[in-house]
Amino acid sequence: MGKTLPLLALLLAALPAARAAENDAAQTLDRLWKTSPFVLNGERAGLLKTIQGYSEKLPHESFKEYLAAGGQAAAGMEQGSPILYCYRRAFDRVVDEVGGTTAGRGTAVVWLLYNMGIVVKTPSGCFGVDINHRLAEKLEPLLDFLCVTHNHGDHKSVELMDAMRARGKPVLSNFYQKDDKHFSKEPADYTIGAFSIRTAIADHNEKLPRFITMFRVDCGADSGGFSLLHCGDSNFIPSQFGPVQGPVALLVLRYGAPEENRVLDAAPGGGGVRPVCAMLSHVIELRHDIHKSPRRRTLDYAMDNTSKMHCPQTILPFWGEKLIWRNGRLQ
C-alpha cells in the first residue's frame, strides 16, 4: 500500500493536465475539419501551425513506445498527448466515414489517414495505399485490395497485410511474397474488378535503388474517370515515371521538395505527369526524429511548398480529411 498510494496520487494529479491537452487537441481538430484543404487561408494555416506545435512536443522514441503499448496504456498516452489524440481520432473518423459512405455514380471519395496512407472509395469498391497506423488492421473489412509502395515501417502494416490475405484479398507490393500473384519487383499491370493498376519501379535514394513501387490506379467509368498516382518515397527521377505518366486526377507527392517538380515537367525520357490536383503528404511522420535524418518534415515546410509546385492545384490535407471527385474536379 505504501508504494501504491503515491503512484495513485501521481496519476490523479496528472489527470487534469491530460484532460486539458485532450480538450485542446479536440477543439483544434474540430476547427480544422471545418476548413477546406483547398483554401489555405490564415485560419487554416494557424490551426496547422498549432498541430505542428503538438508534434514538436512528442519525441520519436515516445511515439515508438506508444506503438508498442497495450490498449489501456495507449489510451492514456493519447489523452495526455495532443498529437497522439489527433492520430487516434483521425483514424476513428476515417473508419467511421469509409464504412458509412456510399460513393454515388460518377464520384470517388479519398481520405488521408496518416503519413502517405490514403483510402479511396468508388461505386465499385474500396482500396488503400501505404496504410500505416497502430490500428490499421481494423480497416481490413472495408478494403477490397491494398497497395504498398515499399518495405519501410511508416508505409506498411504487416498486421493489415496479413489480415487482408487471410480473407483472400489482394496485397500489391514488391516485398510481401505471401501474395505471390500481386508481388513484383518489375513494372506490372493488374486488373481487380473495375480497377486497372499500372506500376513503375523507382529509386528511394542512392543507397536504395529500385526500392519503390509507384501505383497508378484508374478507377473506372462509374468513378467519373477518377485516377490516382501514388509516388511513395520515390526519388522523383523523371525517366522512372514512364509506365505511369500522363494525365491523372490526383497525384500523391511527398512534402513538395524541389525535386518533386521534375516529374511535373515534360522532361525528356519520361516523367510527364499531368495531374488535375497534387497532394502533399509525409509530414510530421512521428517515427522520424525532429532534428536528425530521416527528419520529421513540418507542416510549415509543406505549406510553404504548396505554391511552388508546377501544378494548377496543390493541396495539403491533414489526417482524417476527405476529398471528393465529381465532375472532373476534386472538392
N, C-alpha and C positions, 0 to 999 in steps of 0.2 A: 504493500500500500504506500509505503514511504516514497517509492520511486514513481508510482502511478500518478499520484496527486499532482506533483509538479508538472509532469508531462501533460496531464489533462488541463491544468491551468494554462499551460503554454498554448495548447491548441485552442482553448476557448478565447484566450486573449487575441489570437490571430484571426479569429472569425470575422470581426467587424471589418478589418482591413481587406480580407479576402472578398467579402461581400461587396465592399465599395469598389474593388477592382473589377469584379464581375459586372456590377451595375454600370460602371463607366464604359466598359467594352460593349455591353449590350446597347447602350444608348448610341455609341459611335456607329456600330453596325446598322442599327435601325435607321439612323440618319443617312448613312452611306447608301443603303439599299433603296432609299427613296430618290437618290440622284441617278443620273444616267451615265453609263460608261462612254457614251457618245458625246458628252458635253463635259469637258474638263475645265469647269469654272472654278472660281475661288472657293466656293463651299466644298466641292468635291475634293479639290486639291488639299484643303485644310484637313479634311477628315482622313485622307490617305496619309498625310503627314503625322496625324495623331496615331494611326496604326503603325507607322514606321517607328514612332517612339516606343510603342508597345514591344515591337520586335527587338529593339536595341537593349531592352531590359532582360532578355532571355538568352543566356549563353547557349551555344550549340550543345555543350555537354548536358545541360539541363533538359534540352529537348530530347536527346537520346535516352536519358533516364525516364522521361515521360513515355516514350515509345515502348520501353521495356516494362513499364509499370502495369500492375493489375487494374481492374476496373475501378475499385473504390479509390485507390491511390491516385490513379489518373484523373478521376473526377475531382479530387481535392486539389490537384495541381491546376486543373482548368479553372477552378473557382478563384485561385489565388494569382493567376497569371492572365492578364488581358489578352495576350496574343494566343495563348492556348485556348482560351474561351472562344476567340474568333475562329480558330482552327476547327474546334469541335462543332460549334454552332453552324458554321458554313457547311460542314459535311451533313449535318442533320437536315439543313434546308434543302440541299441538293437531293438527298434521298427522298424526302417528302415530295418535292416538286416533280422529280422524274417519275416517281410512282403515281402521282396524281395528275400528270399532264397527258392529254391526248393531242398529238400533233395533227392538226387539220390538213386536209389535202392541199398541196401547194406550199407547205411550210416545213421548216426544220427548226428545232429548238436546241440551243447549245448552252451548256453550263460549264463554268470554270470551277473546278473542285479545289485544287491546291497545286501550287507549282505549275507544271505544264499539263496537269491532268484535266481532261475535258470529257464530258458526256454529251452525246448527240442523239436526239430522238426525232424520228420522222414517222410518217404514217406506216411505214413498212417495218420499222424495227428500231433498236437502240444499241449503241456501241460506245466504247470508251477508248481513249488513247492515253497512255502513260499515267494510269490511275495509281496514285500512291497516297495512302492515308493509314493511320493506325487501325482504322475500322473498315478498310477498303473491302474486305470480304463481304460486308453487308450489301454491297452493290450487285453481287452475282445474280440474284433473282431478277434484276431489272435489265441486265445486259444480254444481248444476243451474241456478241463477239467482242474481243478485246485486242487492241494493237499496243505493242510495247516497243519503243524505239531502240532501247539499249539496256544493257545489264548493269545499271547503276541504281543504288538504293532509293534515290529520290524520284525515280521514274517507273518503278515497278512495285508490285505487291505479290510476293510469292504465294501468300495465302489466297489472294483473289484468283491468281492464275490457276492454282490447284483446285479451287472451288469451281471455276469455270470448266476445267477438264473433267472433274467428277460428274458434271452434268452433260458432258459431251459437247460443250460449246467451244468454238474456235478461239485459239490464242495465237496471234500472229507475231512472230519475233525472229531475231537472228541468233537466239541463245537458248530458248526454252524448248528443249527437244522432246518433252512429254507430248507435245502436239507436233508430230513429225510431218503431218500433212501441210501445216502452215509455218513450218520452220524453214528459213532460207537465209544464207549469207550472201546471196546474189539478188539482183533485182528480180522481182517476180510479179505476176498478175494473179488475182484471186477474184472469184465471184461468190458472194454469200448472200443468197436471196436477191433482193433488189439492189444490193451494194456491189459496185465494181471497185476494186482496190488495185492500185499500182504502187510499187515501191522502188526506191533508189537507195543505194548504199553510199554513205558519206563518212568522211573522217570526223572524229571528235576533236582531235588535235594531232600534233606531230607524233606524240607518243602512242596514240590510239587510232591508227589509220583504219578505215573501213569498219568502224565500230558502231555506226548509227544506221538504222533503217528509217528512212523518211516515208511516210504513208500519205498517199493521195487517195481519198475516198470520194467517189462520185455516188451520190445517194439516190439517184433515180428520178423519174418524172414526177412521182407523187410528192416529192420533197420540194417541188418548184425548181428543180435543177440545182439544188444545193450541192456544193463540193467543198472539200476540206483538204488542205495540205499541212501536215504537221511535221515540222522540221526536227523535233527532238533537240538534242545538243549538237546539231551539225556545226561544222566549222565554216559553212557558207562559201564553199568553193564552187563557182558557177558551173563548171563542167560536170560536176557530180549531180546536178539537178536535171540533166537531160531527160530521164524517163518520167519525171513528174512535173515538168514545166508547162507553161501555158496559162490560159485564164482559169481562175479559181475563185470561189465565193469568199472563203476565209482562209487566210494564211496565218498559221500559228508560229510566231518567231520566238526568240528569247526575250531579251530586255532592251533591244534596239541599239546594240553596239554598232559602230560604223560599218564593220564588215558585213553585217546583215543586209545592207543595201545592195551588195554585189549581186544578189540573186533577184533583186527587183529591177535591175537594169538588163537590157537585152545584150548581155555580154557575149562575145564570141565564144563558141564552144558550149553553149547552153546557159542555163540559169535565168532564162527569161520568164520569170513567174509574174503573172499579171493579176493580182488579187483585187476584188471589189473592196475588201477590208482586210487589214493586217492587225493582228492582236499580239501585244507584248505580254510576256509571262515570265516565269522563272525568277521572280523577285521575292525577297525575304524568305528564301529557302532556309528553313530553320536548322537543318543539319549543318549548314555551312557556317564557318567562323565569321564573325563580324569583321575581323581585321586581316586574316590570313587567307591565302588561296587554298581551296576554292572559296572566294569571298562571297559573303551574303550580299547580293545586289539589292539596292534600295529602291523603294517606290519613288523617291525623289529623282533618282537617276533615270528610271524608266519614264516618269512623267516628262522630264526634260527632253527625252528622245522621241516622244510621240510626234513632234512637229518636224523631226529631222529625217523621217523615213520617206523613201521615194514611192509613196502610195497615196492615192487620193484620200483614204481614210485609215487612220491608225488609232487604235483604242487601247486602253489599259483597264481591263476589267479586274475585279478583285474576287476573292474566294466567295463562292455562293451566288455570284451574279449570273444572270440569264440573258442570252441574246436570242432573237427570233428572226429567222429568214423568211421573208414574204415579199412577193412581187419584185424579185431581183435585188433586194437590199436587206441588210441587217438593221435591226432596230431594237 
